[in-house]
Amino acid sequence: MIAVDLSPELREMFMPAPLWARLESLDEVVSGLRDAEVLVTGWGAPRLDAALLAELPRLRLVAHTGAAVGFLVSDELFARGIKVTQTGAAMAPAVAEAALTFTLSLLHQTHRFSWGLHGGGDWHELIAAARPRVELRGCVVGVVGASRTGRAYLELLRALGAVPLLSDPLISHGEAEALGASLVPLDELLTRSQVVALHAPAIPATRHLLGRRELALMADGAALVNTARSWLVDSAALLDELTSGRLDAALDVFDEEPLPPDSPLRGLPNVLLTPHQAAGTMQARQRQGELVVEEIARFLRGEPLRHEITKDALRWTA
């Protein structure tokens, strides 16, 4: 039996009628959770801790419609042998394109020009005051994390002639070279890059990976792109750098979401902001729903899952 723990809005987004029919063809879809062997979850789902799992005695698979599952899973879940799958692979192309869009906007100072014109700024003064614009071709771009989105972003950078640097403790120089990037320590990446794009996982080891010291290594006029998690950056330190005007940034993720109306970030002309929607394309949402249904079908047939997240893998997946 399959239980779908999604709001009506999320269900409509991920499971349009044809896909819902496919799900129902796999097994009975039930409204209650107690008899469910498969549970489909989404954003805002409660943590599957020991207390909640006690009410789900038959549960064998959690199919999450998002990418990050750290908030959802628990040691007790894995101890019970319950499998977990997620849809990060379906979201990676959209997030990579958004990160590329941010990168190009920052390099060409589109965000500052747009802010100035919307605010009634003088045409000629805006041009005269603008920082030098930089083309992506030949530009050094630092990629922090060779996750699915990081690899998809690297593919786009290579196609447009950028010079990518990569920092990731889990891959070799040969693997980085195969991705078209030079593997370097994080400090070197921050020092050399015109744009730094974050694609690392939110795990204990990456908490404030970019703190005050690391941000200070970035060159004057450099830019930060974060479509991953705000967890990766010391937000107070970043705000200080952005308020000074030394760095630019494009941010899709924040410590507090929705971003408060009085957030200082909203008043900075050097910051491009989006409301955590980097993965929100129609195609990505369709792929996410299809991936969930395909994974459930494999599980019910006794086949290996293609997007399983194990307890060990969870520490490194983004």
BELURPE-V580506 format. One line per field, one symbol per residue. ss: DSSP state (2 for helix, 1 for strand, 0 for the rest). phi: phi as a letter, one per 30 degrees, with the letter a starting at -180 (. if undefined). burial: 1 if it has 9 or more other ideal C-beta (glycine too) atoms within 8 Angstrom, else 0. Layout:
ss->???
phi->???
burial->???
This chain:
ss->011110022222220022222222220011000000011110000000022220000000111100000000002222200011100222222222222222222220022222222200002222222000000000011111000222222222222000111110000022222200011002222222001111000002220001022222200000111100022210222222222200011110000000000002222000111000000002222222222222222222200000010022220000
phi->.ccccbdedddddcbdedddddddddadccddcdcdcbbcbbdiddddceddddcbdcdbbcccdccdcedcdbddddddiddbbbceddceddddddddededdddcidddddeddddiddeddddddddedbdddiddbcccjcdedddddddddddcidcdcbbadcbcdddddddibcdbdeddeddcddbcccbcddbedcdheccddddddddeidbccbccbdedbdddddddddddidccabbcbbdcbddeecdeddccdcbcbbdhbdcddddddddddddedddddddddicddcbdccdddedbcb
burial->111111000110011000110110011011001001111111000001100110010111111111111001110111000111111101111111111101111110111110111000000001000100000100111111111111111111110101011111000000111011101101011111111111111110011011100110010011111111110111101111110000111111110000100010110101111100011000011011111111111111000010111000110011
